[in-house]
Structures are given as structure tokens and as C-alpha cells.
């Protein structure tokens, strides 16, 4: 039954992805916020389709912590789920991602239309310069920036190294950080099968970065996220 449910969800993705890729291409002349709002319709529809086909829902704690001005979201990364759900939960956003994702046929083309911050991770310190330059430009346009500090999906109960890029961007642009923790990996683990259940997502209070150094901020965010993960794992 789980395989059938996951298959139905996948079929919905395959059918609708080319449609929204076309929408993305046609929306290119529009301003970035309006264009991203149109494109994110696919993510929002997939969250509904996920609930219908796989019986995966979500509950949010801390919605009142989302400010009115652009922030940098630093989040736990356990699943593909958050890349969809965040587009339905937070204001219009762009993602920091490895540039190779833009090379994927159809999906990558549509992704490129969302004005992501595509970084060559192998370029070391040059990647940080790219991150600040592109990130500052996106924030100036009124877009939020989403970064997964661990860089890759981490299985439930496991911990990854928190890379400094997100904190570096926040401190160099003096932009507040919004920390986010969730347990999506329990319902949507790496792989094809998805398990019915309720994903819980916790949003922390914005962190003022005006007087913080990047390493201090990075440790503060990590401490908050890991503490919240203990609460989520114990629930």
C-alpha cells in the first residue's frame, strides 16, 4: 500500500512538473517575487497531493515568529518535504543550492527561473563571496533566503556539521535569521517510500545579527535547532 501511495504521488509530480516549468519560462519577464509566487504554485499543489495520496500532514509551532521583512531561514534538512512545504509556509523565497541541480532536465530549468543562489561548493572562499553578493541582491529584491546549514539531508536522530555559509551571509548583510526545526525525515525519508503521519515544524524567534560574528551565530543557530530536534524526537 505504501508503494502504491508513493507511486501515485510520483505520477502527480511527473505530470505537473512540465506544466509548471512552462509557466516558469513564460513568467521570466515578470518581477522575481511575482514570478516565484506563480512557480511555487507547484510546490503548494504537491503538499496538497502529498496529503491526499500519502496521508502526510504537518503542524506548525511558531507562526507568530515570522516577521514582515525578509529574513534568512536556517533550517534542519531531513527530507525533500521542506523544499516544498516552505514555499507554502514562508514568504516568497529563494534557495541556496549547488549549481549542479540546475543541470537536471525540466526540473532544473524550472528551478533556474526561481532565481536561486547557485554556488560552486568546490570553490571554497570564492563560494562565500558569491553567496554574499547574490544573497544581498535577492534580499534587496524583497526575497527571503533559505539555507540548510548541514548542506545535505540528515537522517532522524543523526547530526551533521553546520557549515558557516548561512551565518556568514546573515552577518555580512545584517539580516535577521529565522531558525527552523522539523522531523520530516520520519514521514518522507530518503528513497521512494513515504510513511503516513504528521510532520511537526518549529519556527524560532528571529535572531538579530547586528552585533554577532558568523561563528557565534552559527553556534547559536545549531544549539537552538538541535535542542528543538530533541523535543521533536521525543514526541
Secondary structure, DSSP 8 states (H G I E B T S, - for coil): -HHHHHHHHHHHHHHHHHHHHHHHHHGGGS-HHHHHHHHTHHHHHHHHHHHHHH-EEEEEE-GGG--SS--EEEE----SHHHHHHHHHSSSEEEEEEGGGGGSTTHHHHHHTTT-EEE-GGGTHHHHHHHHHHHHHHHHTT-EEEE-TTSS---TT------SHHHHHHHHHT--EEEEEE-GGGTS-SSS----EEEEEEE---B--TT--HHHHHHHHHHHHHHHHHHHHH-
